Amino acid sequence: MTVGADRSQRFPARYRLRARREFLALQRDGQRQGAPHFTVITRTTTGPSRLGVTTSRKVGNAPARNRVRRLVRECFRRLRPQLDPPRDVLVIARPGAPAVAYAEVVHELSRALRLDAAAE
């Protein structure tokens, strides 16, 4: 990226769940919603909506897991303004997730987050 380039398309750290305790608290207290290739756990928050992604080795090798994480982050980045009220979101990838196209990821996450307008 060049110096002075527009960074508005980035996914800054303030929108990410980063600490293990945050992941565990969300798994313990959040509401689960199933999708064919993901499990989505959400909880309302007072700050900005944040995302955490979990991909185990059952999902695939490292490049496959990284691809899934990139797709989920991009979907969340685009759907985040529609989350009202703000929520912490944990997406757990299932073994078939690496074969999913971007459009299907958007559809599944929109439905799991109950963003019906974006799912259509």
VEXGUZA-564175 format. One record per atom (N, C-alpha, C): residue number from 0; residue in one letter; atom name; z, x, y. Coordinates in pm, 1 decimal, m for minus. Atoms other than C-alpha are relative to their C-alpha. Layout:
{site NUM; "a"; "CA"; {Z; X; Y}}
...
This chain:
{site 0; "m"; "N"; {0.0; 85.7; m117.0}}
{site 0; "m"; "CA"; {0.0; 0.0; 0.0}}
{site 0; "m"; "C"; {0.0; 89.8; 122.6}}
{site 1; "t"; "N"; {10.2; m81.7; m121.0}}
{site 1; "t"; "CA"; {m88.1; 136.6; 339.5}}
{site 1; "t"; "C"; {115.2; m30.4; 94.4}}
{site 2; "v"; "N"; {m106.5; 17.2; m98.2}}
{site 2; "v"; "CA"; {163.1; 183.1; 615.8}}
{site 2; "v"; "C"; {m42.9; m107.4; 99.0}}
{site 3; "g"; "N"; {30.1; 105.5; m95.2}}
{site 3; "g"; "CA"; {180.6; m122.7; 837.3}}
{site 3; "g"; "C"; {m73.1; m118.3; m61.0}}
{site 4; "a"; "N"; {69.2; 111.0; 65.1}}
{site 4; "a"; "CA"; {14.0; m349.1; 581.1}}
{site 4; "a"; "C"; {92.4; m121.6; m5.4}}
{site 5; "d"; "N"; {m76.0; 124.7; 6.7}}
{site 5; "d"; "CA"; {123.4; m711.4; 555.0}}
{site 5; "d"; "C"; {78.7; m4.3; m130.5}}
{site 6; "r"; "N"; {m85.8; 1.8; 118.4}}
{site 6; "r"; "CA"; {418.4; m723.0; 317.6}}
{site 6; "r"; "C"; {53.1; m140.6; m28.6}}
{site 7; "s"; "N"; {m51.1; 135.5; 16.1}}
{site 7; "s"; "CA"; {469.1; m1101.8; 333.7}}
{site 7; "s"; "C"; {m20.2; m52.4; m141.6}}
{site 8; "q"; "N"; {26.2; 44.9; 136.0}}
{site 8; "q"; "CA"; {337.4; m1137.5; m22.0}}
{site 8; "q"; "C"; {93.7; 64.7; m102.4}}
{site 9; "r"; "N"; {m90.5; m69.7; 90.1}}
{site 9; "r"; "CA"; {614.6; m921.4; m169.8}}
{site 9; "r"; "C"; {109.3; m91.9; m51.2}}
{site 10; "f"; "N"; {m110.4; 75.2; 59.7}}
{site 10; "f"; "CA"; {902.6; m1043.5; m384.1}}
{site 10; "f"; "C"; {127.6; 82.6; 18.8}}
{site 11; "p"; "N"; {m112.2; m87.6; m33.4}}
{site 11; "p"; "CA"; {1210.5; m889.3; m217.6}}
{site 11; "p"; "C"; {121.6; m21.0; m90.2}}
{site 12; "a"; "N"; {m118.0; 0.3; 85.9}}
{site 12; "a"; "CA"; {1538.3; m813.1; m394.4}}
{site 12; "a"; "C"; {92.7; m117.5; 28.7}}
{site 13; "r"; "N"; {m91.7; 110.4; m31.2}}
{site 13; "r"; "CA"; {1724.1; m1092.5; m212.5}}
{site 13; "r"; "C"; {m37.9; m128.4; m73.4}}
{site 14; "y"; "N"; {43.3; 116.8; 77.2}}
{site 14; "y"; "CA"; {1523.0; m1344.5; m420.2}}
{site 14; "y"; "C"; {9.7; 23.6; m150.3}}
{site 15; "r"; "N"; {m12.5; m33.2; 141.5}}
{site 15; "r"; "CA"; {1613.6; m1180.3; m753.0}}
{site 15; "r"; "C"; {144.4; m5.1; m44.7}}
{site 16; "l"; "N"; {m128.8; m16.3; 65.6}}
{site 16; "l"; "CA"; {1909.2; m1217.6; m984.6}}
{site 16; "l"; "C"; {m1.1; 140.5; m56.9}}
{site 17; "r"; "N"; {4.7; m140.0; 39.2}}
{site 17; "r"; "CA"; {2004.9; m858.9; m1050.6}}
{site 17; "r"; "C"; {115.8; 42.5; m90.3}}
{site 18; "a"; "N"; {m117.8; m44.2; 73.9}}
{site 18; "a"; "CA"; {2355.4; m825.6; m1194.6}}
{site 18; "a"; "C"; {17.9; m79.7; m129.0}}
{site 19; "r"; "N"; {m24.5; 64.8; 129.6}}
{site 19; "r"; "CA"; {2445.0; m902.8; m1555.4}}
{site 19; "r"; "C"; {93.6; m119.1; 14.1}}
{site 20; "r"; "N"; {m94.2; 110.6; m17.6}}
{site 20; "r"; "CA"; {2734.6; m1120.9; m1438.8}}
{site 20; "r"; "C"; {m68.2; m123.8; 57.2}}
{site 21; "e"; "N"; {74.8; 113.9; m54.5}}
{site 21; "e"; "CA"; {2489.7; m1340.3; m1242.3}}
{site 21; "e"; "C"; {m78.9; m69.8; m110.6}}
{site 22; "f"; "N"; {73.8; 57.2; 112.5}}
{site 22; "f"; "CA"; {2274.6; m1389.4; m1552.3}}
{site 22; "f"; "C"; {94.1; m78.4; m91.2}}
{site 23; "l"; "N"; {m95.1; 64.9; 90.2}}
{site 23; "l"; "CA"; {2578.6; m1472.4; m1768.2}}
{site 23; "l"; "C"; {58.5; m126.4; 60.9}}
{site 24; "a"; "N"; {m54.4; 119.0; m66.6}}
{site 24; "a"; "CA"; {2724.3; m1714.6; m1511.4}}
{site 24; "a"; "C"; {m102.6; m112.5; 2.3}}
{site 25; "l"; "N"; {105.2; 101.4; m2.4}}
{site 25; "l"; "CA"; {2392.2; m1894.2; m1482.6}}
{site 25; "l"; "C"; {m21.8; m58.6; m138.8}}
{site 26; "q"; "N"; {14.3; 50.5; 136.8}}
{site 26; "q"; "CA"; {2358.9; m1919.3; m1861.3}}
{site 26; "q"; "C"; {117.0; m90.5; m36.7}}
{site 27; "r"; "N"; {m118.5; 77.4; 32.9}}
{site 27; "r"; "CA"; {2713.5; m2054.3; m1883.5}}
{site 27; "r"; "C"; {3.1; m133.2; 75.3}}
{site 28; "d"; "N"; {m20.0; 117.2; m85.3}}
{site 28; "d"; "CA"; {2702.3; m2304.3; m1593.2}}
{site 28; "d"; "C"; {m126.3; m78.9; 32.4}}
{site 29; "g"; "N"; {124.3; 63.2; m42.5}}
{site 29; "g"; "CA"; {2334.8; m2390.6; m1547.0}}
{site 29; "g"; "C"; {m47.9; m111.6; m91.1}}
{site 30; "q"; "N"; {63.3; 107.6; 76.0}}
{site 30; "q"; "CA"; {2123.5; m2680.4; m1667.2}}
{site 30; "q"; "C"; {m125.4; 54.2; m66.6}}
{site 31; "r"; "N"; {113.6; m51.3; 76.8}}
{site 31; "r"; "CA"; {1871.7; m2598.2; m1941.1}}
{site 31; "r"; "C"; {m113.0; m102.1; m2.6}}
{site 32; "q"; "N"; {121.0; 80.9; 10.4}}
{site 32; "q"; "CA"; {1518.5; m2727.5; m1946.1}}
{site 32; "q"; "C"; {m97.0; 77.6; m88.1}}
{site 33; "g"; "N"; {91.8; m67.5; 90.8}}
{site 33; "g"; "CA"; {1279.7; m2645.0; m2227.4}}
{site 33; "g"; "C"; {m144.8; m17.5; 41.4}}
{site 34; "a"; "N"; {145.1; 3.0; m17.9}}
{site 34; "a"; "CA"; {910.1; m2566.3; m2198.3}}
{site 34; "a"; "C"; {m57.3; 67.6; m125.3}}
{site 35; "p"; "N"; {55.6; m57.8; 123.4}}
{site 35; "p"; "CA"; {669.8; m2461.1; m2475.9}}
{site 35; "p"; "C"; {15.5; 151.7; m12.0}}
{site 36; "h"; "N"; {m5.7; m145.3; 7.0}}
{site 36; "h"; "CA"; {679.3; m2090.3; m2385.6}}
{site 36; "h"; "C"; {119.9; 61.1; 71.4}}
{site 37; "f"; "N"; {m113.3; m48.0; m78.2}}
{site 37; "f"; "CA"; {998.0; m2065.9; m2176.7}}
{site 37; "f"; "C"; {118.5; m93.3; m14.6}}
{site 38; "t"; "N"; {m120.4; 79.0; m23.0}}
{site 38; "t"; "CA"; {1355.8; m2184.0; m2147.6}}
{site 38; "t"; "C"; {37.4; 28.1; 144.7}}
{site 39; "v"; "N"; {m30.6; m14.7; m142.3}}
{site 39; "v"; "CA"; {1447.0; m2246.7; m1783.3}}
{site 39; "v"; "C"; {140.4; m53.8; 24.8}}
{site 40; "i"; "N"; {m137.6; 37.4; m31.7}}
{site 40; "i"; "CA"; {1809.3; m2254.5; m1668.1}}
{site 40; "i"; "C"; {14.7; 4.7; 151.6}}
{site 41; "t"; "N"; {m12.0; 7.3; m145.9}}
{site 41; "t"; "CA"; {1886.4; m2365.9; m1312.0}}
{site 41; "t"; "C"; {140.8; m41.4; 40.5}}
{site 42; "r"; "N"; {m126.9; 39.1; m60.8}}
{site 42; "r"; "CA"; {2189.0; m2409.4; m1088.0}}
{site 42; "r"; "C"; {m20.7; 1.1; 150.1}}
{site 43; "t"; "N"; {14.5; 3.3; m145.4}}
{site 43; "t"; "CA"; {2201.5; m2514.3; m723.8}}
{site 43; "t"; "C"; {85.5; 109.8; 62.3}}
{site 44; "t"; "N"; {m68.6; m108.8; m68.5}}
{site 44; "t"; "CA"; {2311.0; m2247.8; m478.6}}
{site 44; "t"; "C"; {m1.2; m26.1; 149.4}}
{site 45; "t"; "N"; {m5.3; 17.3; m145.6}}
{site 45; "t"; "CA"; {2402.3; m2221.6; m112.7}}
{site 45; "t"; "C"; {m92.8; 97.3; 71.6}}
{site 46; "g"; "N"; {89.5; m98.8; m59.4}}
{site 46; "g"; "CA"; {2186.9; m1914.6; m45.9}}
{site 46; "g"; "C"; {m144.8; m32.4; m32.9}}
{site 47; "p"; "N"; {140.5; 22.3; 33.8}}
{site 47; "p"; "CA"; {1813.6; m1870.9; m100.9}}
{site 47; "p"; "C"; {m18.2; m13.1; m151.2}}
{site 48; "s"; "N"; {32.7; 9.8; 142.2}}
{site 48; "s"; "CA"; {1655.5; m1958.3; m435.8}}
{site 48; "s"; "C"; {m29.5; 138.9; m54.5}}
{site 49; "r"; "N"; {18.6; m131.8; 60.7}}
{site 49; "r"; "CA"; {1663.4; m1658.7; m669.2}}
{site 49; "r"; "C"; {m47.6; m16.7; m143.7}}
{site 50; "l"; "N"; {58.4; 2.1; 133.6}}
{site 50; "l"; "CA"; {1491.6; m1573.1; m997.0}}
{site 50; "l"; "C"; {51.5; 115.5; m83.4}}
{site 51; "g"; "N"; {m26.6; m101.7; 100.7}}
{site 51; "g"; "CA"; {1593.2; m1384.8; m1308.7}}
{site 51; "g"; "C"; {m90.5; m28.6; m118.3}}
{site 52; "v"; "N"; {89.9; 16.3; 115.1}}
{site 52; "v"; "CA"; {1360.6; m1325.2; m1604.4}}
{site 52; "v"; "C"; {54.4; 83.9; m114.3}}
{site 53; "t"; "N"; {m43.0; m69.8; 119.8}}
{site 53; "t"; "CA"; {1466.1; m1232.6; m1957.1}}
{site 53; "t"; "C"; {m112.5; m3.7; m101.2}}
{site 54; "t"; "N"; {100.9; m10.1; 105.5}}
{site 54; "t"; "CA"; {1214.6; m1110.0; m2213.8}}
{site 54; "t"; "C"; {53.3; 94.1; m106.5}}
{site 55; "s"; "N"; {m51.4; m83.0; 107.8}}
{site 55; "s"; "CA"; {1341.2; m985.3; m2547.4}}
{site 55; "s"; "C"; {m115.0; 66.5; m74.7}}
{site 56; "r"; "N"; {103.5; m66.7; 79.2}}
{site 56; "r"; "CA"; {1154.8; m764.3; m2792.2}}
{site 56; "r"; "C"; {m73.9; m95.9; m90.9}}
{site 57; "k"; "N"; {68.8; 101.7; 80.7}}
{site 57; "k"; "CA"; {1070.2; m1078.2; m2989.4}}
{site 57; "k"; "C"; {m125.7; m50.8; 70.2}}
{site 58; "v"; "N"; {114.7; 46.6; m78.6}}
{site 58; "v"; "CA"; {826.5; m1162.9; m2708.3}}
{site 58; "v"; "C"; {m121.4; 89.0; m23.9}}
{site 59; "g"; "N"; {111.7; m91.3; 23.2}}
{site 59; "g"; "CA"; {615.9; m854.0; m2774.0}}
{site 59; "g"; "C"; {36.6; 141.5; 41.7}}
{site 60; "n"; "N"; {m23.1; m138.2; m40.6}}
{site 60; "n"; "CA"; {574.2; m489.4; m2686.3}}
{site 60; "n"; "C"; {21.0; 7.3; 151.7}}
{site 61; "a"; "N"; {m33.8; m15.4; m142.1}}
{site 61; "a"; "CA"; {657.5; m347.2; m2342.4}}
{site 61; "a"; "C"; {m108.7; m51.2; 95.0}}
{site 62; "p"; "N"; {101.8; 54.4; m92.0}}
{site 62; "p"; "CA"; {318.3; m421.3; m2178.3}}
{site 62; "p"; "C"; {m5.5; m152.6; m1.4}}
{site 63; "a"; "N"; {1.3; 146.6; 8.3}}
{site 63; "a"; "CA"; {331.6; m781.7; m2302.9}}
{site 63; "a"; "C"; {119.3; m59.0; 74.9}}
{site 64; "r"; "N"; {m119.2; 49.3; m70.7}}
{site 64; "r"; "CA"; {687.0; m830.4; m2175.2}}
{site 64; "r"; "C"; {m15.1; 16.9; 150.4}}
{site 65; "n"; "N"; {20.6; m22.6; m143.1}}
{site 65; "n"; "CA"; {597.3; m677.7; m1837.5}}
{site 65; "n"; "C"; {m98.9; m100.3; 58.6}}
{site 66; "r"; "N"; {98.3; 98.3; m46.5}}
{site 66; "r"; "CA"; {295.0; m908.2; m1806.4}}
{site 66; "r"; "C"; {66.2; m136.9; 19.4}}
{site 67; "v"; "N"; {m69.6; 127.7; m10.6}}
{site 67; "v"; "CA"; {513.6; m1212.1; m1872.7}}
{site 67; "v"; "C"; {89.1; m0.4; 124.0}}
{site 68; "r"; "N"; {m87.3; m6.7; m117.7}}
{site 68; "r"; "CA"; {765.2; m1098.2; m1609.7}}
{site 68; "r"; "C"; {m80.1; m7.3; 130.0}}
{site 69; "r"; "N"; {83.7; 5.2; m121.2}}
{site 69; "r"; "CA"; {488.0; m1042.1; m1351.7}}
{site 69; "r"; "C"; {m52.4; m141.2; 25.0}}
{site 70; "l"; "N"; {51.2; 137.1; m15.7}}
{site 70; "l"; "CA"; {338.3; m1387.9; m1416.5}}
{site 70; "l"; "C"; {109.7; m94.5; 48.4}}
{site 71; "v"; "N"; {m109.9; 88.4; m37.7}}
{site 71; "v"; "CA"; {676.2; m1561.3; m1390.2}}
{site 71; "v"; "C"; {43.2; 26.8; 144.2}}
{site 72; "r"; "N"; {m37.4; m32.3; m139.0}}
{site 72; "r"; "CA"; {766.9; m1374.8; m1068.6}}
{site 72; "r"; "C"; {m101.5; m54.8; 99.2}}
{site 73; "e"; "N"; {103.9; 50.2; m90.4}}
{site 73; "e"; "CA"; {432.8; m1466.5; m910.4}}
{site 73; "e"; "C"; {7.3; m152.2; 11.6}}
{site 74; "c"; "N"; {m13.2; 146.4; m4.8}}
{site 74; "c"; "CA"; {473.5; m1833.2; m1004.0}}
{site 74; "c"; "C"; {119.7; m40.1; 84.6}}
{site 75; "f"; "N"; {m120.2; 32.8; m75.9}}
{site 75; "f"; "CA"; {826.4; m1839.8; m867.0}}
{site 75; "f"; "C"; {m20.4; 28.9; 147.6}}
{site 76; "r"; "N"; {24.8; m35.8; m140.0}}
{site 76; "r"; "CA"; {716.6; m1664.1; m547.3}}
{site 76; "r"; "C"; {m77.2; m110.7; 70.4}}
{site 77; "r"; "N"; {80.5; 107.0; m61.2}}
{site 77; "r"; "CA"; {464.3; m1940.6; m485.6}}
{site 77; "r"; "C"; {69.6; m135.2; m1.4}}
{site 78; "l"; "N"; {m68.3; 129.4; 10.3}}
{site 78; "l"; "CA"; {689.8; m2229.8; m595.9}}
{site 78; "l"; "C"; {132.1; m3.3; 77.5}}
{site 79; "r"; "N"; {m131.6; m7.2; m63.0}}
{site 79; "r"; "CA"; {1009.0; m2110.4; m420.2}}
{site 79; "r"; "C"; {14.2; m87.3; 124.6}}
{site 80; "p"; "N"; {m17.6; 85.8; m118.3}}
{site 80; "p"; "CA"; {941.1; m2290.2; m87.7}}
{site 80; "p"; "C"; {17.0; m148.4; m34.3}}
{site 81; "q"; "N"; {m10.2; 140.4; 38.6}}
{site 81; "q"; "CA"; {925.1; m2621.0; m278.5}}
{site 81; "q"; "C"; {135.0; m34.0; m63.1}}
{site 82; "l"; "N"; {m130.0; 24.0; 62.3}}
{site 82; "l"; "CA"; {1271.1; m2579.6; m433.6}}
{site 82; "l"; "C"; {98.3; m50.7; 103.9}}
{site 83; "d"; "N"; {m94.4; 59.7; m91.9}}
{site 83; "d"; "CA"; {1494.7; m2817.0; m244.8}}
{site 83; "d"; "C"; {89.5; m93.1; m80.3}}
{site 84; "p"; "N"; {m78.5; m106.7; m60.5}}
{site 84; "p"; "CA"; {1789.9; m2779.2; m275.6}}
{site 84; "p"; "C"; {m27.9; 134.7; m66.9}}
{site 85; "p"; "N"; {22.4; m133.6; 58.0}}
{site 85; "p"; "CA"; {1777.7; m2401.5; m333.9}}
{site 85; "p"; "C"; {72.2; 14.3; m133.6}}
{site 86; "r"; "N"; {m56.5; m17.3; 133.4}}
{site 86; "r"; "CA"; {1844.2; m2296.4; m693.3}}
{site 86; "r"; "C"; {m13.1; 144.2; m45.6}}
{site 87; "d"; "N"; {15.5; m121.6; 77.3}}
{site 87; "d"; "CA"; {1911.4; m1990.8; m898.6}}
{site 87; "d"; "C"; {m71.0; m41.5; m127.9}}
{site 88; "v"; "N"; {82.9; 34.6; 115.9}}
{site 88; "v"; "CA"; {1657.6; m1990.3; m1180.3}}
{site 88; "v"; "C"; {m3.4; 119.2; m95.1}}
{site 89; "l"; "N"; {13.1; m101.1; 104.4}}
{site 89; "l"; "CA"; {1669.5; m1796.9; m1506.7}}
{site 89; "l"; "C"; {m107.8; m48.2; m95.5}}
{site 90; "v"; "N"; {109.2; 33.0; 91.8}}
{site 90; "v"; "CA"; {1350.1; m1796.3; m1714.0}}
{site 90; "v"; "C"; {11.6; 94.2; m119.5}}
{site 91; "i"; "N"; {m7.4; m76.8; 123.3}}
{site 91; "i"; "CA"; {1383.6; m1685.4; m2075.8}}
{site 91; "i"; "C"; {m131.5; m21.9; m74.0}}
{site 92; "a"; "N"; {130.7; 9.2; 65.6}}
{site 92; "a"; "CA"; {1047.5; m1607.9; m2236.9}}
{site 92; "a"; "C"; {17.9; m17.1; m150.7}}
{site 93; "r"; "N"; {2.3; 19.0; 144.4}}
{site 93; "r"; "CA"; {976.3; m1725.8; m2591.0}}
{site 93; "r"; "C"; {m114.9; 82.6; m58.5}}
{site 94; "p"; "N"; {99.1; m90.1; 60.5}}
{site 94; "p"; "CA"; {760.9; m1533.7; m2842.6}}
{site 94; "p"; "C"; {m147.3; m27.2; 31.4}}
{site 95; "g"; "N"; {140.5; 26.0; m29.4}}
{site 95; "g"; "CA"; {430.5; m1707.4; m2754.9}}
{site 95; "g"; "C"; {m39.9; 23.3; 144.5}}
{site 96; "a"; "N"; {24.5; m10.2; m144.1}}
{site 96; "a"; "CA"; {459.5; m1634.3; m2380.8}}
{site 96; "a"; "C"; {m107.7; 100.1; 40.4}}
{site 97; "p"; "N"; {102.1; m94.5; m47.7}}
{site 97; "p"; "CA"; {231.4; m1324.4; m2359.0}}
{site 97; "p"; "C"; {m142.9; m53.4; m5.9}}
{site 98; "a"; "N"; {135.1; 53.3; 13.0}}
{site 98; "a"; "CA"; {m72.6; m1530.9; m2459.5}}
{site 98; "a"; "C"; {m31.4; m107.8; 102.9}}
{site 99; "v"; "N"; {15.5; 110.9; m93.0}}
{site 99; "v"; "CA"; {m23.0; m1786.0; m2181.1}}
{site 99; "v"; "C"; {m73.0; 46.3; 126.4}}
{site 100; "a"; "N"; {71.9; m27.4; m125.0}}
{site 100; "a"; "CA"; {m259.1; m1795.5; m1880.8}}
{site 100; "a"; "C"; {86.9; m38.4; 120.1}}
{site 101; "y"; "N"; {m75.7; 24.6; m122.6}}
{site 101; "y"; "CA"; {m131.3; m1804.2; m1523.8}}
{site 101; "y"; "C"; {13.4; m149.6; 29.6}}
{site 102; "a"; "N"; {m2.2; 143.5; m30.9}}
{site 102; "a"; "CA"; {m224.3; m2171.8; m1475.5}}
{site 102; "a"; "C"; {99.0; m74.4; m89.6}}
{site 103; "e"; "N"; {m93.2; 65.7; 91.2}}
{site 103; "e"; "CA"; {m22.6; m2272.0; m1780.8}}
{site 103; "e"; "C"; {144.9; 36.5; 33.4}}
{site 104; "v"; "N"; {m133.8; m40.1; m42.6}}
{site 104; "v"; "CA"; {277.9; m2072.7; m1660.3}}
{site 104; "v"; "C"; {43.0; m83.1; 120.5}}
{site 105; "v"; "N"; {m29.4; 82.9; m118.1}}
{site 105; "v"; "CA"; {261.0; m2255.7; m1325.4}}
{site 105; "v"; "C"; {33.1; m142.9; m43.6}}
{site 106; "h"; "N"; {m21.5; 136.4; 46.8}}
{site 106; "h"; "CA"; {235.7; m2589.4; m1506.2}}
{site 106; "h"; "C"; {136.5; m14.4; m68.5}}
{site 107; "e"; "N"; {m126.1; 8.6; 73.4}}
{site 107; "e"; "CA"; {529.7; m2520.2; m1739.7}}
{site 107; "e"; "C"; {120.8; 17.5; 91.0}}
{site 108; "l"; "N"; {m113.5; m21.3; m88.7}}
{site 108; "l"; "CA"; {759.0; m2384.1; m1470.2}}
{site 108; "l"; "C"; {14.8; m113.9; 101.1}}
{site 109; "s"; "N"; {m6.3; 113.4; m93.0}}
{site 109; "s"; "CA"; {670.2; m2665.0; m1228.8}}
{site 109; "s"; "C"; {65.2; m120.2; m65.9}}
{site 110; "r"; "N"; {m60.2; 113.2; 71.9}}
{site 110; "r"; "CA"; {758.0; m2924.3; m1489.5}}
{site 110; "r"; "C"; {147.1; 25.7; m28.3}}
{site 111; "a"; "N"; {m139.1; m32.0; 30.3}}
{site 111; "a"; "CA"; {1076.9; m2742.8; m1589.0}}
{site 111; "a"; "C"; {88.0; m6.7; 125.7}}
{site 112; "l"; "N"; {m73.0; 4.9; m126.4}}
{site 112; "l"; "CA"; {1181.5; m2719.2; m1222.1}}
{site 112; "l"; "C"; {m11.3; m136.7; 67.1}}
{site 113; "r"; "N"; {20.0; 138.2; m47.6}}
{site 113; "r"; "CA"; {1077.4; m3083.4; m1172.4}}
{site 113; "r"; "C"; {m70.4; m3.5; 135.4}}
{site 114; "l"; "N"; {85.1; m0.5; m119.4}}
{site 114; "l"; "CA"; {819.3; m3003.6; m904.9}}
{site 114; "l"; "C"; {m128.9; m71.1; m38.0}}
{site 115; "d"; "N"; {109.6; 77.6; 55.0}}
{site 115; "d"; "CA"; {584.9; m3282.9; m1010.3}}
{site 115; "d"; "C"; {m130.2; 17.8; 75.5}}
{site 116; "a"; "N"; {122.9; m14.7; m77.9}}
{site 116; "a"; "CA"; {336.6; m3236.8; m725.2}}
{site 116; "a"; "C"; {m70.9; 129.7; m34.6}}
{site 117; "a"; "N"; {60.7; m129.8; 33.6}}
{site 117; "a"; "CA"; {279.6; m2870.8; m817.6}}
{site 117; "a"; "C"; {m47.8; 4.5; m143.5}}
{site 118; "a"; "N"; {35.7; m1.2; 141.0}}
{site 118; "a"; "CA"; {249.5; m2951.4; m1188.0}}
{site 118; "a"; "C"; {m135.2; m65.7; m23.9}}
{site 119; "e"; "N"; {126.4; 72.5; 20.6}}
{site 119; "e"; "CA"; {m55.6; m3171.4; m1140.6}}
{site 119; "e"; "C"; {m119.2; 83.4; 39.2}}
